[in-house]
Amino acid sequence: MMDDPMPTLAPLRRIATPKGDVFHVLKVSDESFVGFGEAYVSDVAYGAIKGWKRHRRMTLNLACPVGAVRFVVRARDGRSQILLDTILAPDPPSHYRRLTVPPMLWFGFAGIGRGCNLVVNVASHPHDPQEADSLDLAAFDWPCERSLVAT
Amino acid sequence: MMDDPMPTLAPLRRIATPKGDVFHVLKVSDESFVGFGEAYVSDVAYGAIKGWKRHRRMTLNLACPVGAVRFVVRARDGRSQILLDTILAPDPPSHYRRLTVPPMLWFGFAGIGRGCNLVVNVASHPHDPQEADSLDLAAFDWPCERSLVAT
């Protein structure tokens, strides 16, 4: 466990303007920037859980400008430890933040807003099925709702 | 005019899944990738027009995964020529595409969907007020709705 890299959260700015807000995601000068491979957006339907996934090389930089998404990140072996259980969302401002997931950690994410729940990922490597692993959601415990309030 | 770099449109994949779609935005291997400086998301309210703006160094790579946004790109001098007048939107699939705006062109964009209208920008340079110019919307003609159907 001691060798596991840790997922990190960093506050992000949401700049309010009368014509529509601007949501920061990632700058080349940010500490969690380790290279650009691909940017994409994932929608996760209300009540759906995408997971478990693990990337062997990709670092993910994630932000949620619409809806609300719960992320659970597990230790490298998947079973022993939940490293992070958190919510990304545009509101309240304290929840508008960037989650960085380093390689080799298992993670899953759930749509918890009733409309669309969008995650922007600015990834260090382009999508490549050779460097990504997937497991059925049943492979590891998806924690009960009580832990939702932990972070 | 002949020296103006041109804005370009490229088709993007929207991958439908039962748990929520995935929207491609930009890969390091894409022809329009010229470097990574910053990724951010702009919301533009229904009926609002953000513009005119011009970047001196930044190339913008733009996609709209939610709502619908009209972009108007003008020639370098602003007044003489509209280089592109187009709509980015997740639907229909033919409108899910990436708009690349090279430096020195004036552009504006309008929210035309009744909910939120999000634009993801994967920009070649980080935001820097020193390299960006803004003009009042009245500085150049915002074309009438008829030209909407042109592209």
Boltz contact constraints between the chains, C-beta under 6 A:
constraints:
  - contact:
      token1: [A, 19]
      token2: [B, 45]
      max_distance: 6.0
  - contact:
      token1: [A, 19]
      token2: [B, 48]
      max_distance: 6.0
  - contact:
      token1: [A, 19]
      token2: [B, 50]
      max_distance: 6.0
  - contact:
      token1: [A, 20]
      token2: [B, 43]
      max_distance: 6.0
  - contact:
      token1: [A, 20]
      token2: [B, 44]
      max_distance: 6.0
  - contact:
      token1: [A, 20]
      token2: [B, 45]
      max_distance: 6.0
  - contact:
      token1: [A, 21]
      token2: [B, 43]
      max_distance: 6.0
  - contact:
      token1: [A, 22]
      token2: [B, 42]
      max_distance: 6.0
  - contact:
      token1: [A, 23]
      token2: [B, 41]
      max_distance: 6.0
  - contact:
      token1: [A, 24]
      token2: [B, 40]
      max_distance: 6.0
  - contact:
      token1: [A, 25]
      token2: [B, 39]
      max_distance: 6.0
  - contact:
      token1: [A, 25]
      token2: [B, 40]
      max_distance: 6.0
  - contact:
      token1: [A, 26]
      token2: [B, 39]
      max_distance: 6.0
  - contact:
      token1: [A, 27]
      token2: [B, 38]
      max_distance: 6.0
  - contact:
      token1: [A, 27]
      token2: [B, 126]
      max_distance: 6.0
  - contact:
      token1: [A, 28]
      token2: [B, 36]
      max_distance: 6.0
  - contact:
      token1: [A, 28]
      token2: [B, 37]
      max_distance: 6.0
  - contact:
      token1: [A, 28]
      token2: [B, 126]
      max_distance: 6.0
  - contact:
      token1: [A, 36]
      token2: [B, 28]
      max_distance: 6.0
  - contact:
      token1: [A, 36]
      token2: [B, 36]
      max_distance: 6.0
  - contact:
      token1: [A, 37]
      token2: [B, 28]
      max_distance: 6.0
  - contact:
      token1: [A, 38]
      token2: [B, 27]
      max_distance: 6.0
  - contact:
      token1: [A, 39]
      token2: [B, 25]
      max_distance: 6.0
  - contact:
      token1: [A, 39]
      token2: [B, 26]
      max_distance: 6.0
  - contact:
      token1: [A, 39]
      token2: [B, 39]
      max_distance: 6.0
  - contact:
      token1: [A, 39]
      token2: [B, 122]
      max_distance: 6.0
  - contact:
      token1: [A, 40]
      token2: [B, 24]
      max_distance: 6.0
  - contact:
      token1: [A, 40]
      token2: [B, 25]
      max_distance: 6.0
  - contact:
      token1: [A, 41]
      token2: [B, 23]
      max_distance: 6.0
  - contact:
      token1: [A, 41]
      token2: [B, 65]
      max_distance: 6.0
  - contact:
      token1: [A, 42]
      token2: [B, 22]
      max_distance: 6.0
  - contact:
      token1: [A, 43]
      token2: [B, 20]
      max_distance: 6.0
  - contact:
      token1: [A, 43]
      token2: [B, 21]
      max_distance: 6.0
  - contact:
      token1: [A, 44]
      token2: [B, 20]
      max_distance: 6.0
  - contact:
      token1: [A, 45]
      token2: [B, 19]
      max_distance: 6.0
  - contact:
      token1: [A, 45]
      token2: [B, 20]
      max_distance: 6.0
  - contact:
      token1: [A, 48]
      token2: [B, 19]
      max_distance: 6.0
  - contact:
      token1: [A, 50]
      token2: [B, 19]
      max_distance: 6.0
  - contact:
      token1: [A, 65]
      token2: [B, 41]
      max_distance: 6.0
  - contact:
      token1: [A, 122]
      token2: [B, 39]
      max_distance: 6.0
  - contact:
      token1: [A, 126]
      token2: [B, 27]
      max_distance: 6.0
  - contact:
      token1: [A, 126]
      token2: [B, 28]
      max_distance: 6.0
